[in-house]
Amino acid sequence: MQLLEAEILTWQEKNLELAQKLTQITAEKEALHQEGLRLHQELQQQQIQLTAEFRVATFEQLQTLLTNYPSIHQMVSVKPELPAKNLLSMFTPLDNLLSKWGYELIGKPWEQVPYNSQLHQPDKADMTQGELVYIRFVGYQHQGKILCPAKVSRTLPGGR
C-alpha cells in the first residue's frame, strides 16, 4: 500500500510539474503572439511613414515640372506654333530624378538598332532578332530589369 501511495505521489508531482510547464509555455506563446502583433503594427507604421517620405521626396524632385506642366499645356494649346525646344528645359527635373534613381533609357527616339526581343516591343509580330528597326518610344530598365520595353517599328513616323 505504501508503494502505491508513493507512486501516486510521484505521479501527482509529475502532473503538477507538467501543469506548471504548460502554464509557462502558454504564457510564453501569448507573449510571443503579443510581440508579433506589436512588430506587425510597427512595420505598418514604418510603411506609412516611408510612403509619405517617398511622396514628399518625389514631389520635391518633380516640383518644377509639376508646377510648369499645366502652364506648358495651356501655352501649347493657345500657341501651337511655339517651338518645343523652349519647353524642353522644364523636363530637366524628370531627367534628374530618373538618373538619381538609376533608371536607364532603352534606346533613343528614332535611333536605328538591331531588334532585340528582350528590349523591344515590336509594332508587327513578324520582326526577327537582329533585324534593323527604329525606336519609336524609348523604354526603361533598372538594374538589368526591363521596366518597359522600347516600342520599335521598321519605319519612322511619316514613312521615313
Backbone hydrogen bonds in HBPLUS format (Angstrom, degrees):
<---DONOR---> <-ACCEPTOR-->    atom                        ^
c    i                          cat <-CA-CA->   ^        H-A-AA   ^      H-
h    n   atom  resd res      DA  || num        DHA   H-A  angle D-A-AA Bond
n    s   type  num  typ     dist DA aas  dist angle  dist       angle   num
A0005-GLU N   A0001-MET O   2.97 MM   4  6.29 155.7  2.03 150.6 157.2     1
A0006-ALA N   A0002-GLN O   2.96 MM   4  6.18 151.6  2.05 144.2 151.9     2
A0007-GLU N   A0003-LEU O   2.99 MM   4  6.25 153.1  2.06 145.6 152.7     3
A0008-ILE N   A0004-LEU O   2.95 MM   4  6.17 159.8  1.99 147.9 153.7     4
A0009-LEU N   A0005-GLU O   2.90 MM   4  6.07 157.3  1.95 145.1 151.5     5
A0010-THR N   A0006-ALA O   2.93 MM   4  6.15 153.8  2.00 144.8 151.6     6
A0011-TRP N   A0007-GLU O   2.87 MM   4  6.12 161.4  1.90 152.4 157.3     7
A0012-GLN N   A0008-ILE O   2.85 MM   4  6.05 151.8  1.93 147.1 155.5     8
A0013-GLU N   A0009-LEU O   2.96 MM   4  6.20 152.6  2.04 144.0 151.2     9
A0014-LYS N   A0010-THR O   2.91 MM   4  6.19 162.5  1.94 151.2 156.0    10
A0015-ASN N   A0011-TRP O   2.78 MM   4  5.90 156.4  1.83 145.2 152.6    11
A0016-LEU N   A0012-GLN O   2.86 MM   4  6.05 153.0  1.93 143.9 151.0    12
A0017-GLU N   A0013-GLU O   2.86 MM   4  6.16 158.1  1.91 150.0 156.0    13
A0018-LEU N   A0014-LYS O   2.85 MM   4  6.08 163.0  1.88 152.5 157.0    14
A0019-ALA N   A0015-ASN O   2.90 MM   4  6.09 153.0  1.97 144.4 152.2    15
A0020-GLN N   A0016-LEU O   2.92 MM   4  6.16 155.5  1.98 147.6 154.2    16
A0021-LYS N   A0017-GLU O   2.87 MM   4  6.16 158.1  1.91 151.2 157.5    17
A0022-LEU N   A0018-LEU O   2.83 MM   4  6.01 157.8  1.88 147.3 153.8    18
A0023-THR N   A0019-ALA O   2.92 MM   4  6.15 156.1  1.97 145.5 152.0    19
A0024-GLN N   A0020-GLN O   2.87 MM   4  6.12 158.2  1.91 147.9 154.3    20
A0025-ILE N   A0021-LYS O   2.76 MM   4  6.00 165.3  1.79 155.8 159.4    21
A0026-THR N   A0022-LEU O   2.88 MM   4  5.98 157.9  1.93 147.1 153.6    22
A0027-ALA N   A0023-THR O   2.94 MM   4  6.15 154.6  2.01 145.6 152.4    23
A0028-GLU N   A0024-GLN O   2.88 MM   4  6.17 157.3  1.93 150.1 156.8    24
A0029-LYS N   A0025-ILE O   2.81 MM   4  6.00 157.2  1.86 148.1 154.8    25
A0030-GLU N   A0026-THR O   2.97 MM   4  6.19 158.5  2.02 145.5 151.0    26
A0031-ALA N   A0027-ALA O   2.89 MM   4  6.14 155.8  1.95 147.0 154.2    27
A0032-LEU N   A0028-GLU O   2.84 MM   4  6.10 158.8  1.89 151.7 157.2    28
A0033-HIS N   A0029-LYS O   2.87 MM   4  6.08 153.0  1.94 146.7 154.8    29
A0034-GLN N   A0030-GLU O   2.89 MM   4  6.14 160.4  1.93 150.1 154.8    30
A0035-GLU N   A0031-ALA O   2.91 MM   4  6.14 154.3  1.98 145.4 152.9    31
A0036-GLY N   A0032-LEU O   2.85 MM   4  6.06 154.3  1.91 146.4 153.6    32
A0037-LEU N   A0033-HIS O   2.95 MM   4  6.26 156.8  2.00 149.6 155.6    33
A0038-ARG N   A0034-GLN O   2.90 MM   4  6.14 156.5  1.96 147.0 153.7    34
A0039-LEU N   A0035-GLU O   2.86 MM   4  6.09 163.5  1.89 152.2 156.3    35
A0040-HIS N   A0036-GLY O   2.92 MM   4  6.07 156.2  1.97 147.0 153.8    36
A0041-GLN N   A0037-LEU O   2.97 MM   4  6.18 161.4  2.01 148.2 152.9    37
A0042-GLU N   A0038-ARG O   2.87 MM   4  6.11 153.9  1.94 147.4 155.5    38
A0043-LEU N   A0039-LEU O   2.86 MM   4  6.09 156.2  1.92 148.7 154.7    39
A0044-GLN N   A0040-HIS O   3.00 MM   4  6.28 154.6  2.06 147.4 154.3    40
A0045-GLN N   A0041-GLN O   3.00 MM   4  6.28 156.4  2.06 147.8 153.9    41
A0046-GLN N   A0042-GLU O   2.91 MM   4  6.20 157.1  1.97 149.1 155.6    42
A0047-GLN N   A0043-LEU O   2.88 MM   4  6.08 155.3  1.94 148.6 155.3    43
A0048-ILE N   A0044-GLN O   3.01 MM   4  6.27 158.2  2.06 148.1 153.3    44
A0049-GLN N   A0045-GLN O   2.93 MM   4  6.17 160.9  1.96 149.4 155.0    45
A0050-LEU N   A0046-GLN O   2.77 MM   4  5.94 165.8  1.79 154.5 158.5    46
A0051-THR N   A0047-GLN O   2.91 MM   4  5.99 157.9  1.96 146.2 152.5    47
A0052-ALA N   A0048-ILE O   3.02 MM   4  6.22 158.7  2.07 144.9 150.8    48
A0053-GLU N   A0049-GLN O   2.91 MM   4  6.17 160.7  1.95 151.1 156.6    49
A0054-PHE N   A0050-LEU O   2.81 MM   4  5.95 155.9  1.87 147.3 154.2    50
A0055-ARG N   A0051-THR O   2.95 MM   4  6.17 160.3  1.99 149.4 154.2    51
A0056-VAL N   A0052-ALA O   3.03 MM   4  6.27 160.1  2.07 149.7 154.9    52
A0057-ALA N   A0053-GLU O   2.92 MM   4  6.10 168.6  1.93 152.1 155.4    53
A0058-THR N   A0054-PHE O   2.85 MM   4  5.97 159.8  1.89 151.1 157.1    54
A0059-PHE N   A0055-ARG O   2.86 MM   4  5.97 160.0  1.90 145.8 151.9    55
A0060-GLU N   A0056-VAL O   2.89 MM   4  6.13 159.8  1.93 151.0 156.7    56
A0061-GLN N   A0057-ALA O   3.03 MM   4  6.27 151.4  2.11 142.7 150.1    57
A0062-LEU N   A0058-THR O   2.96 MM   4  6.19 147.8  2.06 148.3 157.3    58
A0062-LEU N   A0059-PHE O   3.11 MM   3  5.05 118.9  2.50  93.4 108.7    59
A0063-GLN N   A0059-PHE O   2.68 MM   4  5.41 111.1  2.15 148.4 164.3    60
A0066-LEU N   A0062-LEU O   2.76 MM   4  5.93 170.6  1.77 166.7 170.1    61
A0067-THR N   A0063-GLN O   2.84 MM   4  5.93 156.2  1.90 153.2 158.4    62
A0068-ASN N   A0064-THR O   3.03 MM   4  6.07 143.6  2.17 142.2 151.9    63
A0069-TYR N   A0065-LEU O   2.81 MM   4  5.73 146.7  1.92 153.5 160.9    64
A0071-SER N   A0068-ASN O   3.06 MM   3  5.34 116.5  2.48 105.5 120.9    65
A0072-ILE N   A0068-ASN O   2.83 MM   4  6.09 158.1  1.88 158.9 166.4    66
A0073-HIS N   A0069-TYR O   2.86 MM   4  6.06 168.0  1.88 161.4 163.8    67
A0074-GLN N   A0070-PRO O   3.03 MM   4  6.23 158.0  2.08 141.7 147.5    68
A0075-MET N   A0071-SER O   2.81 MM   4  6.03 161.8  1.84 152.3 157.6    69
A0076-VAL N   A0072-ILE O   2.90 MM   4  6.11 164.8  1.93 158.7 161.8    70
A0077-SER N   A0073-HIS O   3.05 MM   4  6.26 152.8  2.13 143.6 151.2    71
A0078-VAL N   A0074-GLN O   2.95 MM   4  6.14 148.0  2.05 149.2 157.7    72
A0079-LYS N   A0075-MET O   2.67 MM   4  5.67 158.5  1.72 150.7 158.0    73
A0082-LEU N   A0079-LYS O   3.02 MM   3  5.59 168.0  2.04 122.6 125.8    74
A0086-ASN N   A0083-PRO O   3.19 MM   3  5.86 152.8  2.27 114.2 120.7    75
A0087-LEU N   A0084-ALA O   2.81 MM   3  5.26 148.8  1.90 113.5 123.5    76
A0088-LEU N   A0084-ALA O   3.22 MM   4  6.50 132.2  2.46 147.5 160.8    77
A0090-MET N   A0087-LEU O   3.01 MM   3  5.72 152.7  2.09 119.8 127.6    78
A0091-PHE N   A0088-LEU O   2.93 MM   3  5.55 164.2  1.96 119.7 125.0    79
A0092-THR N   A0089-SER O   3.26 MM   3  5.48 167.4  2.28 109.3 112.1    80
A0094-LEU N   A0091-PHE O   3.06 MM   3  5.41 125.8  2.36 107.8 121.1    81
A0095-ASP N   A0091-PHE O   3.19 MM   4  6.60 158.3  2.24 152.3 158.6    82
A0096-ASN N   A0092-THR O   2.85 MM   4  6.10 160.5  1.89 158.8 164.5    83
A0097-LEU N   A0093-PRO O   2.94 MM   4  6.11 155.3  2.00 144.2 150.3    84
A0098-LEU N   A0094-LEU O   3.02 MM   4  6.26 169.1  2.03 154.9 157.2    85
A0099-SER N   A0095-ASP O   3.01 MM   4  6.18 158.3  2.06 147.6 153.8    86
A0100-LYS N   A0096-ASN O   2.86 MM   4  6.01 161.2  1.89 149.2 154.8    87
A0101-TRP N   A0097-LEU O   2.94 MM   4  6.15 154.1  2.01 152.8 159.1    88
A0103-TYR N   A0098-LEU O   2.90 MM   5  5.19 155.1  1.96 162.5 158.4    89
A0102-GLY N   A0099-SER O   3.01 MM   3  5.05 150.5  2.10 101.2 110.6    90
A0104-GLU N   A0141-GLN O   2.80 MM  37  5.27 172.1  1.80 162.8 165.2    91
A0141-GLN N   A0104-GLU O   2.89 MM  37  5.27 150.1  1.98 146.5 155.6    92
A0106-ILE N   A0139-GLY O   2.83 MM  33  4.68 147.8  1.93 124.9 122.0    93
A0139-GLY N   A0106-ILE O   3.28 MM  33  4.68 163.1  2.31 125.7 130.8    94
A0111-GLU N   A0108-LYS O   2.98 MM   3  5.39 158.8  2.02 142.1 140.3    95
A0110-TRP N   A0135-ILE O   2.69 MM  25  4.93 158.3  1.74 156.8 154.2    96
A0135-ILE N   A0111-GLU O   2.90 MM  24  5.42 154.8  1.97 148.6 156.5    97
A0113-VAL N   A0133-VAL O   2.82 MM  20  5.54 156.8  1.87 157.2 164.7    98
A0133-VAL N   A0113-VAL O   2.82 MM  20  5.54 166.5  1.84 160.6 163.4    99
A0115-TYR N   A0131-GLU O   2.61 MM  16  5.17 154.4  1.67 141.8 150.5   100
A0130-GLY N   A0115-TYR O   2.82 MM  15  4.77 176.6  1.83 140.5 141.0   101
A0119-LEU N   A0116-ASN O   2.99 MM   3  5.49 136.8  2.18 113.4 124.3   102
A0120-HIS N   A0116-ASN O   2.84 MM   4  5.72 146.0  1.96 164.5 175.4   103
A0150-ALA N   A0119-LEU O   2.92 MM  31  6.32 148.8  2.02 165.6 156.5   104
A0121-GLN N   A0150-ALA O   2.65 MM  29  5.88 155.9  1.71 156.5 158.1   105
A0152-VAL N   A0121-GLN O   2.95 MM  31  5.98 162.4  1.99 141.2 145.2   106
A0123-ASP N   A0152-VAL O   3.05 MM  29  6.23 122.4  2.39 151.7 165.1   107
A0131-GLU N   A0128-THR O   3.06 MM   3  5.62 164.8  2.08 136.8 140.2   108
A0134-TYR N   A0153-SER O   2.69 MM  19  5.33 172.7  1.69 166.4 168.7   109
A0153-SER N   A0134-TYR O   2.96 MM  19  5.33 149.5  2.05 143.9 153.8   110
A0136-ARG N   A0151-LYS O   2.74 MM  15  5.55 158.4  1.78 154.3 160.9   111
A0137-PHE N   A0151-LYS O   3.22 MM  14  5.06 159.9  2.26 134.2 138.3   112
A0151-LYS N   A0137-PHE O   2.84 MM  14  5.06 144.5  1.96 144.4 154.2   113
A0140-TYR N   A0148-CYS O   2.86 MM   8  5.39 148.3  1.96 145.0 155.2   114
A0147-LEU N   A0140-TYR O   2.83 MM   7  5.45 148.4  1.93 136.2 145.3   115
A0148-CYS N   A0140-TYR O   3.18 MM   8  5.39 161.7  2.22 143.6 143.7   116
A0142-HIS N   A0145-LYS O   2.85 MM   3  5.25 157.4  1.91 146.7 152.0   117
A0145-LYS N   A0142-HIS O   2.94 MM   3  5.25 164.6  1.96 117.8 120.8   118
A0159-GLY N   A0156-LEU O   3.04 MM   3  5.56 130.3  2.30 145.1 142.5   119
